[in-house]
Amino acid sequence: MTLPQNAPSQAALSAEFIALNADQQVALLANADPLDSQGRYLPWDEVRYRQPPDGVSVRLHWFGMAMARRAAARTLPLLGRGGQPFWYCYVPPLLGLLNRLDQVQREHILANETLMTNAARRRWLQRGLMEESIQSSRLEGANTSRQLAREMLNDGRAPRDKSERMIANNFAAMQTVEEWAASDEPVDPEHILGLHRIVTAGTMHSERDEGRLQQPGEARVYVVSTSQEVVHRPPPADELPDRVRRICEFADPDAGDEFIHPLVRAILLHFMIGYDHPFVDGNGRTARALFYWSLLRSGWWLAPYLPISHFLLQAPAQYSRAYQFVTADNNDVTHFLLHQLEIMQQAVNQLGEDLQQQAAAMRELLERLGESGFTERQLAILHSALDQPNRIFTIAQQQNEHRVSYWAARADLQDLTERGYLQRQRSGKKFVFRPAPDLQDRLGG
């Protein structure tokens, strides 16, 4: 992987600007814009390959762009290496993404009680938490199929290897941050260490590394590419206690005088854990769990339904590149914000498509069943049984999948068995339920 080229120093560019005559200086600054001619917020590593406006060098075109960005910049209390603060710009692409995502949350079908029942929301929430747990772990190297991982989480069985342990830990972390947000637990160093302890339990080379910061004198971790090239060297370990304290202070929406959008705040918390890399391992998983926790604390309830890590996994190089553009462009974290908001937009679109497909399938099933008196959970079971004729259903699985009591899950499966849609069989010390061989015929098609 080739690292992006660092932006030219401001001192060198200023000298080139001063060498221009007064008219040229005025024209350059008058036409300076944070965005390119197509409305994009590009890093220097891309700007340097593009044709600048007539009569202006690439370097001076970048100088004008950088000056315009600095004029619109918001400086953050979060620091890069050498104590230099991170900063970002509220430019139209950023504002547009924030507004669209806020509007989606306000108008989303999941928020409409006339279209979406509480049972359906619980089912989709559980699906979202599981999907994020699986894909976030796969992003960090877990090697298992989604189907096996979902079966493990639904059945509540113990993990069989490190990959499954990572997924189970992530799922526990997602459930934990959901509880912490509901009880308004503070984001403080102890909670962040506790979150790391949850995501790494039983997966580290040494158990003593779970839930602790790296210490001075230890070999500092750093970020490498798939080709083992060093792409990021985090700050020294002796700075970590103060840096984590700053992260916790920033996580408090009531701290400071300036409003920061909840999505911006959560993404920056994600960024800082990745940038500081305070732990021996598990930094990415901790960062993404903290991201969800921050959004839930702020009331951005749609977050855990979104398959965000699914899209990060599709293009991990772009995820890494977004970090690198920040440091290459003098701590301009706008690049990471835009990348993450675009990923969220993709996740929202995917959730919408999935909901529409599920709704269409359920409508078709209802037409086939007529007035049958099935509960919504039972309809979901029948739909799954039609889609996967060899699937095995258990009470624990349905209890987890629908977030209901043992007795409610048992009653759903028993009733479907008595009606002939499922068959009950003994498997060891427990009963399991399978789709009836003639299920298609029983459902009228």
C-alpha positions as CSV (number, residue, x, y, z in Angstrom):
1,M,0.0,0.0,0.0
2,T,1.4,3.4,-1.0
3,L,0.8,6.0,1.7
4,P,-0.8,9.3,0.6
5,Q,1.6,12.1,0.1
6,N,1.7,14.7,2.9
7,A,0.3,18.1,2.0
8,P,3.0,20.8,1.4
9,S,3.9,22.8,4.4
10,Q,2.1,26.0,5.0
11,A,5.4,27.9,5.3
12,A,6.6,26.8,1.9
13,L,3.2,27.6,0.3
14,S,3.1,31.0,2.0
15,A,6.5,31.9,0.5
16,E,5.2,31.0,-3.0
17,F,2.0,33.0,-2.4
18,I,4.0,36.1,-1.3
19,A,6.1,35.9,-4.5
20,L,2.9,36.6,-6.5
21,N,2.0,40.2,-7.4
22,A,-0.9,41.8,-5.5
23,D,-3.5,41.2,-8.3
24,Q,-2.6,37.5,-8.4
25,Q,-2.9,37.2,-4.7
26,V,-6.3,38.9,-4.6
27,A,-7.5,36.7,-7.5
28,L,-6.3,33.5,-5.8
29,L,-7.9,34.2,-2.5
30,A,-11.1,35.5,-4.1
31,N,-11.6,32.2,-5.9
32,A,-10.5,30.0,-3.1
33,D,-13.0,27.3,-2.1
34,P,-12.8,24.3,0.3
35,L,-14.3,22.1,-2.5
36,D,-13.2,21.4,-6.0
37,S,-15.1,22.4,-9.1
38,Q,-17.3,19.3,-8.8
39,G,-18.2,20.0,-5.1
40,R,-15.9,17.4,-3.6
41,Y,-13.7,17.7,-0.5
42,L,-10.5,16.1,-1.8
43,P,-7.3,15.5,0.0
44,W,-4.0,16.9,-1.3
45,D,-3.0,13.4,-2.5
46,E,-5.8,13.6,-5.1
47,V,-5.7,17.4,-5.7
48,R,-2.1,17.2,-6.9
49,Y,-3.1,15.0,-9.8
50,R,-5.8,17.2,-11.1
51,Q,-5.7,20.2,-13.5
52,P,-5.8,23.5,-11.5
53,P,-7.6,26.6,-12.8
54,D,-5.8,28.5,-15.6
55,G,-2.8,30.5,-14.5
56,V,-2.4,28.8,-11.1
57,S,0.0,26.0,-10.1
58,V,-1.2,22.9,-8.3
59,R,0.6,24.0,-5.2
60,L,-1.0,27.5,-5.1
61,H,-4.4,26.1,-6.0
62,W,-4.0,23.8,-2.9
63,F,-2.8,26.8,-0.9
64,G,-6.1,28.7,-1.7
65,M,-8.1,25.6,-0.9
66,A,-6.3,25.0,2.4
67,M,-6.8,28.7,3.4
68,A,-10.5,28.5,2.6
69,R,-10.7,25.3,4.7
70,R,-8.9,26.9,7.6
71,A,-11.2,29.9,7.5
72,A,-14.2,27.5,7.9
73,A,-12.5,25.2,10.3
74,R,-13.7,24.1,13.8
75,T,-10.8,23.2,16.0
76,L,-11.3,20.2,18.3
77,P,-10.0,19.5,21.8
78,L,-8.6,16.3,20.5
79,L,-4.9,16.2,19.7
80,G,-2.7,14.5,17.2
81,R,1.0,13.8,17.5
82,G,3.0,16.6,18.9
83,G,-0.1,18.2,20.6
84,Q,-1.5,19.5,17.3
85,P,-5.3,19.7,17.4
86,F,-7.6,18.0,14.9
87,W,-10.0,20.2,13.1
88,Y,-12.9,19.8,10.5
89,C,-15.0,21.9,8.2
90,Y,-18.8,22.2,8.1
91,V,-18.8,22.1,4.3
92,P,-21.9,21.4,2.1
93,P,-21.1,17.7,1.6
94,L,-20.9,17.2,5.3
95,L,-24.0,19.2,6.1
96,G,-25.9,17.4,3.4
97,L,-25.1,14.0,4.7
98,L,-25.9,15.0,8.3
99,N,-29.3,16.5,7.3
100,R,-30.2,13.5,5.2
101,L,-29.4,11.0,7.9
102,D,-31.3,13.0,10.5
103,Q,-34.3,13.2,8.2
104,V,-34.1,9.4,7.5
105,Q,-34.2,8.8,11.3
106,R,-37.2,11.1,11.8
107,E,-39.2,9.5,8.9
108,H,-38.0,5.9,9.0
109,I,-40.5,3.2,8.9
110,L,-39.1,1.7,12.1
111,A,-40.3,4.9,13.9
112,N,-43.8,4.7,12.5
113,E,-45.9,2.8,15.1
114,T,-48.8,2.3,12.6
115,L,-46.5,0.5,10.1
116,M,-44.0,-1.3,12.4
117,T,-45.0,-3.2,15.6
118,N,-42.9,-3.4,18.7
119,A,-42.3,-7.1,17.9
120,A,-40.9,-6.3,14.5
121,R,-38.7,-3.6,15.8
122,R,-37.3,-5.9,18.4
123,R,-36.6,-8.5,15.7
124,W,-34.8,-6.0,13.5
125,L,-32.9,-4.6,16.4
126,Q,-31.6,-8.1,17.3
127,R,-30.7,-8.7,13.7
128,G,-28.8,-5.4,13.6
129,L,-26.9,-6.1,16.7
130,M,-25.9,-9.5,15.5
131,E,-24.9,-8.3,12.1
132,E,-22.7,-5.6,13.5
133,S,-21.1,-8.0,15.9
134,I,-20.3,-10.5,13.2
135,Q,-19.0,-8.0,10.6
136,S,-17.0,-5.9,13.0
137,S,-15.2,-9.1,14.1
138,R,-14.6,-10.2,10.5
139,L,-13.1,-6.7,9.8
140,E,-10.6,-7.5,12.5
141,G,-9.7,-11.0,11.2
142,A,-12.5,-13.3,12.5
143,N,-12.8,-16.2,10.1
144,T,-16.3,-17.8,10.1
145,S,-19.5,-17.7,8.0
146,R,-22.3,-15.4,8.9
147,Q,-24.7,-18.3,9.0
148,L,-22.7,-20.2,11.6
149,A,-22.1,-17.0,13.6
150,R,-25.8,-16.2,13.6
151,E,-26.7,-19.7,14.7
152,M,-24.2,-19.5,17.6
153,L,-25.7,-16.2,18.8
154,N,-29.3,-17.3,18.4
155,D,-28.7,-20.6,20.0
156,G,-26.7,-19.1,22.8
157,R,-24.1,-21.8,22.5
158,A,-20.5,-21.4,23.6
159,P,-17.9,-20.2,21.0
160,R,-15.8,-23.0,19.6
161,D,-12.7,-21.0,18.5
162,K,-11.2,-17.5,18.6
163,S,-13.2,-16.2,15.7
164,E,-16.5,-17.2,17.3
165,R,-15.2,-15.8,20.6
166,M,-14.6,-12.4,19.0
167,I,-18.1,-12.4,17.6
168,A,-19.7,-13.4,20.9
169,N,-17.7,-10.8,22.7
170,N,-18.8,-8.1,20.2
171,F,-22.4,-9.1,20.6
172,A,-22.0,-8.9,24.4
173,A,-20.4,-5.4,24.0
174,M,-23.3,-4.2,21.8
175,Q,-25.8,-5.4,24.4
176,T,-23.7,-3.7,27.1
177,V,-23.6,-0.3,25.4
178,E,-27.3,-0.6,24.8
179,E,-27.8,-1.0,28.6
180,W,-25.3,1.7,29.5
181,A,-27.0,4.1,27.2
182,A,-30.4,3.4,28.6
183,S,-29.1,3.9,32.2
184,D,-27.1,7.0,31.2
185,E,-23.8,5.5,32.3
186,P,-20.9,8.0,31.9
187,V,-18.2,7.7,29.3
188,D,-15.2,7.6,31.6
189,P,-11.8,5.8,31.4
190,E,-13.1,2.8,33.5
191,H,-16.1,2.3,31.2
192,I,-13.8,2.4,28.1
193,L,-11.4,-0.1,29.8
194,G,-14.5,-2.3,30.7
195,L,-15.7,-2.1,27.1
196,H,-12.3,-3.3,25.9
197,R,-12.3,-6.1,28.4
198,I,-15.6,-7.3,27.0
199,V,-14.6,-7.3,23.4
200,T,-11.2,-9.0,24.0
201,A,-12.1,-11.6,26.7
202,G,-10.4,-14.9,25.9
203,T,-8.9,-13.7,22.6
204,M,-5.7,-12.0,23.7
205,H,-2.3,-13.7,23.9
206,S,-2.2,-12.7,27.6
207,E,-5.3,-12.3,29.8
208,R,-3.5,-9.4,31.6
209,D,-3.8,-7.3,28.4
210,E,-7.6,-7.3,28.6
211,G,-9.0,-4.0,29.7
212,R,-5.7,-2.1,30.2
213,L,-3.8,0.6,28.3
214,Q,-0.4,0.0,26.9
215,Q,2.3,1.1,29.3
216,P,5.6,3.0,28.9
217,G,8.5,0.7,28.2
218,E,6.3,-1.8,26.3
219,A,6.7,-2.4,22.6
220,R,4.2,0.0,21.2
221,V,1.6,-1.4,18.8
222,Y,1.3,0.2,15.4
223,V,-1.0,-0.2,12.4
224,V,0.2,-2.2,9.4
225,S,-1.2,-2.9,6.0
226,T,-1.9,-6.4,4.6
227,S,1.6,-6.3,3.2
228,Q,3.0,-5.5,6.7
229,E,3.9,-1.9,5.8
230,V,3.6,0.5,8.8
231,V,0.7,2.9,8.0
232,H,0.3,4.6,11.4
233,R,2.5,5.0,14.5
234,P,0.2,6.0,17.4
235,P,1.3,8.5,20.1
236,P,3.7,7.3,22.9
237,A,2.2,5.1,25.6
238,D,3.0,7.7,28.4
239,E,0.4,10.0,26.8
240,L,-2.4,7.5,26.8
241,P,-4.0,8.3,30.2
242,D,-4.3,11.9,29.3
243,R,-5.5,11.2,25.8
244,V,-8.2,8.8,27.0
245,R,-9.3,11.4,29.5
246,R,-9.7,13.9,26.6
247,I,-11.7,11.3,24.7
248,C,-14.1,10.9,27.7
249,E,-14.5,14.7,28.1
250,F,-15.3,15.0,24.4
251,A,-17.9,12.2,24.7
252,D,-19.9,14.4,27.1
253,P,-22.4,16.3,24.9
254,D,-22.9,18.9,27.7
255,A,-19.1,19.7,27.9
256,G,-18.0,22.8,26.0
257,D,-19.9,25.7,24.6
258,E,-20.0,24.7,20.9
259,F,-22.7,22.3,19.6
260,I,-21.3,19.2,17.9
261,H,-23.7,17.1,16.0
262,P,-24.2,13.6,17.6
263,L,-23.1,11.8,14.4
264,V,-19.9,14.0,14.3
265,R,-19.2,13.4,17.9
266,A,-19.6,9.6,17.7
267,I,-17.5,9.3,14.5
268,L,-14.7,11.4,16.1
269,L,-14.7,9.1,19.2
270,H,-14.4,6.1,16.8
271,F,-11.5,7.9,15.0
272,M,-9.6,8.8,18.2
273,I,-9.6,5.2,19.6
274,G,-8.3,4.1,16.2
275,Y,-5.7,6.9,16.1
276,D,-4.5,6.6,19.7
277,H,-4.5,2.7,19.5
278,P,-4.3,2.5,23.3
279,F,-4.7,-1.3,23.6
280,V,-2.5,-4.2,22.6
281,D,-5.4,-5.5,20.4
282,G,-9.1,-4.9,20.0
283,N,-8.8,-1.2,19.2
284,G,-11.1,-1.3,16.2
285,R,-13.8,-3.3,17.9
286,T,-13.7,-1.0,21.0
287,A,-13.8,2.1,18.7
288,R,-16.9,0.9,16.9
289,A,-18.7,-0.2,20.1
290,L,-17.9,3.3,21.5
291,F,-19.4,4.8,18.4
292,Y,-22.7,3.0,18.9
293,W,-22.7,3.9,22.6
294,S,-22.3,7.6,21.9
295,L,-25.1,7.6,19.3
296,L,-27.5,5.7,21.6
297,R,-26.6,8.1,24.5
298,S,-27.5,11.1,22.3
299,G,-30.8,9.6,21.2
300,W,-29.8,8.6,17.7
301,W,-31.8,5.4,18.1
302,L,-31.5,4.1,14.5
303,A,-27.7,3.3,14.8
304,P,-27.9,-0.3,16.1
305,Y,-30.2,-1.3,13.3
306,L,-27.6,-0.3,10.6
307,P,-25.1,-2.8,9.1
308,I,-22.2,-0.3,9.1
309,S,-19.3,-2.7,9.5
310,H,-20.8,-4.7,6.6
311,F,-19.9,-1.8,4.3
312,L,-16.5,-1.2,6.0
313,L,-15.7,-4.8,5.3
314,Q,-16.5,-4.4,1.6
315,A,-13.8,-1.7,1.2
316,P,-11.3,-2.0,4.1
317,A,-8.6,-0.1,2.2
318,Q,-10.9,3.0,1.9
319,Y,-11.5,2.8,5.7
320,S,-7.7,2.8,6.3
321,R,-7.2,5.5,3.7
322,A,-9.7,7.8,5.4
323,Y,-7.5,7.7,8.5
324,Q,-4.3,8.3,6.4
325,F,-5.8,11.4,4.6
326,V,-6.4,13.0,8.0
327,T,-2.7,12.9,9.1
328,A,-1.5,13.6,5.6
329,D,-3.6,16.8,5.4
330,N,-2.4,18.3,8.7
331,N,-5.0,16.8,11.0
332,D,-8.0,17.6,8.9
333,V,-10.5,15.0,10.2
334,T,-13.2,16.1,7.7
335,H,-12.0,13.2,5.4
336,F,-12.8,10.6,8.0
337,L,-16.2,12.2,8.8
338,L,-17.2,12.2,5.2
339,H,-16.2,8.6,4.7
340,Q,-18.1,7.4,7.8
341,L,-21.2,9.4,6.9
342,E,-21.2,8.0,3.4
343,I,-20.9,4.5,4.9
344,M,-23.9,5.2,7.2
345,Q,-25.9,6.4,4.2
346,Q,-25.2,3.1,2.4
347,A,-26.2,1.2,5.6
348,V,-29.5,3.2,5.8
349,N,-30.2,2.4,2.1
350,Q,-29.5,-1.3,2.7
351,L,-31.8,-1.4,5.8
352,G,-34.6,0.2,3.7
353,E,-34.2,-2.4,1.0
354,D,-34.1,-5.3,3.5
355,L,-37.3,-4.0,5.2
356,Q,-39.1,-3.7,1.9
357,Q,-38.2,-7.2,0.9
358,Q,-39.2,-8.6,4.2
359,A,-42.5,-6.7,4.1
360,A,-43.3,-8.0,0.6
361,A,-42.5,-11.6,1.7
362,M,-44.7,-11.3,4.8
363,R,-47.6,-9.8,2.7
364,E,-47.3,-12.8,0.3
365,L,-47.3,-15.2,3.2
366,L,-50.4,-13.5,4.7
367,E,-52.2,-13.8,1.4
368,R,-51.5,-17.5,1.4
369,L,-52.6,-18.0,5.0
370,G,-55.6,-15.8,5.1
371,E,-57.2,-15.3,8.5
372,S,-55.2,-17.8,10.4
373,G,-54.6,-16.1,13.8
374,F,-50.8,-16.4,13.7
375,T,-48.8,-14.0,15.8
376,E,-46.2,-11.8,14.0
377,R,-43.4,-13.9,15.5
378,Q,-45.0,-17.1,14.1
379,L,-45.3,-15.5,10.7
380,A,-41.6,-14.8,10.9
381,I,-40.9,-18.4,11.8
382,L,-43.0,-19.7,8.9
383,H,-41.3,-17.3,6.5
384,S,-37.9,-18.6,7.7
385,A,-39.0,-22.2,7.4
386,L,-40.1,-21.7,3.8
387,D,-36.9,-20.0,2.9
388,Q,-34.7,-22.6,4.7
389,P,-36.6,-26.0,4.6
390,N,-33.7,-27.7,6.5
391,R,-33.5,-25.2,9.3
392,I,-33.7,-26.3,12.9
393,F,-35.6,-24.1,15.4
394,T,-35.1,-24.1,19.1
395,I,-36.8,-22.3,22.0
396,A,-33.6,-20.5,23.0
397,Q,-33.0,-19.4,19.4
398,Q,-36.4,-17.9,19.1
399,Q,-36.2,-16.4,22.5
400,N,-33.0,-14.6,21.5
401,E,-34.1,-13.7,17.9
402,H,-37.3,-12.1,19.0
403,R,-36.2,-10.8,22.4
404,V,-39.1,-12.5,24.2
405,S,-39.4,-14.8,27.3
406,Y,-38.7,-18.5,27.2
407,W,-42.4,-19.2,27.6
408,A,-43.5,-16.9,24.7
409,A,-40.9,-18.6,22.4
410,R,-42.0,-22.0,23.5
411,A,-45.7,-21.3,23.0
412,D,-45.0,-20.0,19.4
413,L,-43.2,-23.2,18.4
414,Q,-45.6,-25.6,20.2
415,D,-48.6,-24.0,18.5
416,L,-47.1,-24.3,15.1
417,T,-46.3,-27.9,15.8
418,E,-49.8,-28.6,16.9
419,R,-51.1,-27.1,13.7
420,G,-48.8,-29.3,11.6
421,Y,-46.4,-26.7,10.3
422,L,-43.5,-27.8,12.4
423,Q,-42.3,-31.2,13.7
424,R,-40.8,-31.6,17.1
425,Q,-37.9,-34.0,17.6
426,R,-35.6,-34.8,20.5
427,S,-32.0,-33.8,20.1
428,G,-30.0,-34.9,23.2
429,K,-31.6,-33.5,26.3
430,K,-33.7,-30.9,24.5
431,F,-36.4,-30.7,21.8
432,V,-35.8,-29.1,18.4
433,F,-38.4,-28.1,15.7
434,R,-38.1,-28.6,12.0
435,P,-40.3,-27.5,9.1
436,A,-42.9,-30.1,8.2
437,P,-41.9,-31.9,4.9
438,D,-45.2,-30.8,3.3
439,L,-45.0,-27.2,4.6
440,Q,-45.3,-25.7,1.1
441,D,-48.6,-27.6,0.5
442,R,-49.9,-26.7,4.0
443,L,-49.3,-23.0,3.3
444,G,-51.1,-23.2,0.0
445,G,-48.4,-23.1,-2.6
